[in-house]
Amino acid sequence: MRGEETVDELRAYGLRIIQQRHGYRFSLDPLLLCAFVDVGRVERVIDLGTGSGIIPLVLARRDAQATLVGVEVQEGMAELAKRNVALNGLSERIGIVHDDIAGLRKRFPVSSFDLVLSNPPYRKRGTGRVSPKAGRDDARHESTATLADFLAAAKYLVKPTGRICFIYHPGRLPDLFAEADRLKLAPLRLRLVHGTRDAEARMALVEFLKGRKGELRVLPPLIVRGDDFTYTAEVAAVFGE
């Protein structure tokens, strides 16, 4: 471990995660996305914008057969993800790629993956507050790639009838669904995430299908904290508590 870093445990998955003490640190969102996806019968999985590698690490623990790739545009974060993969003994099953979303067509043949996931930046350029902490602003704001770029890359990478799962801000769901419709990606499942029962939705989990039509299922809301402001049983289970 280097200076200004911490090592945090995810007991539910037997993982140790190196993170920047004062820079970007993974939140609950990627863990909720992992819990949302069905990894049954998938062989190849790719995570677009992997950060510290948390999504492929968790899914590798959930499915002992899958091979996974994490893509990260920030060189420092990509190196950190590689260290996390090695720390957890998963280098034979997880590859980390340092590249921009637009460069993936040169790296992978079309329809290479069974499942594509992403927790992409959801704020448009020039909107929202700018974080003073290194890496956080790039994780939140569309910098080198837009929502359209992420969805187009996902469609290119996933196999016909393969699944695409995003976690995204509910305020931009119209943009997400409009772009998916343009790309002929059918929304299959939608689940809104609320901080408490009475709060507005803070994030949205969405699954798309490539290659055929499907009816959208709107699932019951996911509530993060109960009336006493402790994690609900469902969310506590994500952390192994």
C-alpha positions in Angstrom: 0.0 0.0 0.0 1.2 3.5 -0.9 0.9 6.7 1.1 -2.6 8.4 1.1 -4.3 5.1 0.4 -6.6 2.9 2.5 -7.5 -0.8 2.3 -11.2 -1.5 2.9 -12.9 -4.9 3.2 -16.1 -6.1 1.5 -16.8 -9.0 3.7 -19.8 -10.3 1.7 -17.4 -11.1 -1.2 -14.1 -11.7 0.6 -12.5 -8.7 -1.0 -9.9 -6.1 0.0 -10.0 -2.8 -1.9 -7.2 -0.3 -2.1 -8.6 3.2 -2.4 -7.3 6.8 -2.5 -7.8 8.3 1.0 -8.8 11.7 -0.3 -9.6 11.0 -4.0 -12.3 9.0 -5.7 -13.7 6.2 -3.5 -16.4 3.8 -4.7 -19.9 4.4 -3.4 -22.9 2.2 -2.9 -24.0 2.6 -6.5 -21.7 0.0 -8.1 -22.6 -2.5 -5.4 -26.3 -2.0 -6.1 -25.6 -2.5 -9.8 -23.9 -5.8 -9.1 -26.8 -7.0 -7.0 -29.2 -6.0 -9.8 -27.6 -8.0 -12.6 -28.2 -11.7 -13.2 -24.8 -13.3 -13.8 -26.2 -16.8 -14.5 -25.0 -18.4 -17.7 -22.6 -15.5 -18.7 -19.1 -16.2 -19.7 -17.7 -12.8 -20.7 -18.5 -9.6 -18.8 -17.2 -6.0 -19.3 -17.5 -3.0 -17.1 -17.2 0.5 -18.8 -15.7 3.0 -16.4 -14.5 0.6 -13.8 -12.8 3.0 -11.4 -10.9 0.9 -8.8 -12.3 -2.3 -10.3 -15.0 -2.8 -7.8 -17.7 -4.2 -10.3 -15.5 -6.9 -11.9 -14.1 -7.9 -8.5 -17.6 -8.4 -7.0 -18.9 -10.2 -10.0 -15.9 -12.5 -10.1 -16.7 -13.6 -6.6 -20.4 -14.1 -7.5 -19.7 -16.2 -10.6 -16.6 -18.4 -10.4 -16.7 -19.2 -14.1 -17.0 -15.8 -15.7 -14.0 -13.9 -17.1 -14.2 -10.1 -16.8 -12.8 -6.9 -18.2 -12.8 -3.4 -16.6 -12.2 -0.4 -18.8 -10.9 2.9 -17.2 -9.9 6.1 -19.0 -7.9 7.6 -16.0 -4.5 6.1 -16.0 -4.0 6.3 -12.2 -7.3 4.6 -11.6 -6.6 1.9 -14.1 -3.3 1.1 -12.3 -5.2 1.1 -9.0 -7.7 -1.4 -10.4 -4.9 -3.7 -11.6 -3.4 -3.6 -8.1 -6.8 -4.5 -6.6 -7.2 -7.4 -9.0 -3.8 -8.7 -8.1 -4.4 -8.2 -4.3 -7.4 -10.4 -4.5 -5.8 -13.1 -6.6 -8.0 -12.6 -9.6 -5.5 -11.6 -12.3 -6.2 -14.8 -14.3 -9.9 -13.9 -14.6 -10.0 -10.1 -14.7 -8.3 -7.9 -17.2 -8.0 -4.1 -16.7 -7.8 -1.9 -19.9 -6.7 1.7 -19.8 -8.5 3.2 -22.7 -11.3 5.6 -23.7 -14.7 4.3 -24.6 -14.2 5.3 -28.2 -11.1 3.1 -28.5 -12.8 -0.2 -27.6 -13.8 -1.0 -31.2 -10.1 -1.4 -32.0 -9.5 -3.7 -29.0 -12.5 -6.1 -29.1 -14.5 -7.7 -32.0 -18.1 -6.9 -32.2 -20.4 -8.9 -29.9 -17.6 -10.1 -27.6 -19.5 -10.1 -24.3 -22.5 -11.6 -22.8 -23.1 -8.8 -20.3 -22.0 -5.1 -20.3 -22.3 -3.0 -17.2 -21.6 0.7 -16.5 -22.0 3.3 -13.8 -21.2 6.1 -16.2 -20.8 9.8 -15.4 -24.3 11.3 -15.3 -23.7 15.1 -15.3 -23.4 16.9 -18.5 -20.3 19.1 -19.1 -20.5 22.4 -17.2 -23.3 21.4 -14.8 -23.3 20.6 -11.1 -20.6 21.2 -8.5 -17.0 20.5 -9.3 -15.3 18.3 -6.6 -11.9 19.4 -5.3 -10.9 15.8 -4.8 -8.9 14.1 -7.5 -10.8 11.8 -9.8 -14.3 12.5 -8.4 -15.2 15.1 -11.0 -14.3 12.8 -13.9 -16.4 10.0 -12.3 -19.4 12.3 -12.2 -19.2 14.5 -15.3 -19.2 13.5 -18.9 -15.6 14.4 -19.9 -14.1 12.2 -22.6 -17.3 10.3 -23.3 -21.0 11.0 -23.2 -24.0 8.9 -22.4 -24.5 8.3 -26.2 -20.8 7.0 -26.4 -21.3 4.6 -23.4 -24.5 3.2 -24.9 -23.1 2.9 -28.4 -20.0 1.1 -27.0 -22.3 -1.2 -25.0 -24.3 -2.2 -28.0 -21.2 -2.9 -30.0 -19.6 -5.0 -27.3 -22.6 -7.1 -26.3 -23.8 -10.2 -28.1 -27.2 -10.5 -29.8 -29.8 -11.1 -27.0 -27.1 -10.1 -24.5 -27.8 -7.8 -21.6 -26.7 -4.2 -20.8 -27.1 -2.9 -17.2 -26.6 0.7 -16.2 -27.0 2.6 -13.0 -27.9 6.2 -13.8 -29.4 9.4 -12.4 -33.2 9.4 -12.6 -33.2 13.0 -13.8 -31.6 11.8 -17.1 -33.8 8.8 -17.7 -35.5 10.5 -20.7 -32.1 10.9 -22.3 -31.1 7.3 -21.5 -34.3 5.8 -22.9 -34.3 8.1 -26.0 -30.7 7.1 -26.8 -31.4 3.4 -26.2 -34.5 3.6 -28.5 -32.3 5.2 -31.2 -29.9 2.3 -30.9 -32.7 -0.3 -30.8 -32.0 -1.5 -27.3 -35.1 -2.7 -25.5 -35.5 -1.7 -21.8 -36.4 -4.8 -19.8 -36.2 -3.9 -16.1 -36.2 -0.6 -14.2 -35.8 -0.2 -10.5 -35.5 3.2 -8.7 -33.3 3.7 -5.7 -34.5 5.9 -2.9 -32.5 7.1 0.1 -35.6 6.7 2.4 -39.2 5.7 1.8 -40.3 9.4 1.5 -37.3 10.6 -0.5 -37.3 11.2 -4.3 -35.3 8.6 -6.3 -31.6 9.2 -6.2 -30.5 6.6 -8.8 -32.1 4.2 -11.3 -31.1 0.7 -12.2 -31.9 -0.2 -15.8 -31.4 -3.4 -17.9 -31.5 -3.3 -21.7 -31.7 -6.2 -24.2 -30.0 -6.2 -27.6 -31.5 -8.0 -30.5 -35.2 -8.3 -29.7 -38.2 -6.5 -28.2 -39.3 -6.9 -24.6 -41.9 -5.4 -22.2 -40.5 -3.1 -19.5 -40.9 -4.4 -16.0 -40.9 -1.7 -13.3 -39.7 -3.4 -10.1 -40.5 -2.4 -6.5 -38.4 0.5 -5.3 -35.1 -0.2 -3.5 -35.0 1.7 -0.2 -31.5 2.4 1.1 -32.3 3.4 4.7 -35.2 2.6 7.0 -37.1 4.9 9.4 -34.2 4.7 11.9 -31.7 5.7 9.1 -29.8 2.4 9.3 -29.4 0.4 6.1 -32.4 -1.8 5.2 -31.9 -5.5 5.3 -31.5 -5.7 1.5 -28.8 -3.0 1.4 -27.0 -4.4 4.5 -26.8 -7.7 2.7 -24.9 -6.0 -0.1 -22.2 -5.2 2.4 -22.4 -8.5 4.1 -23.8 -7.0 7.3 
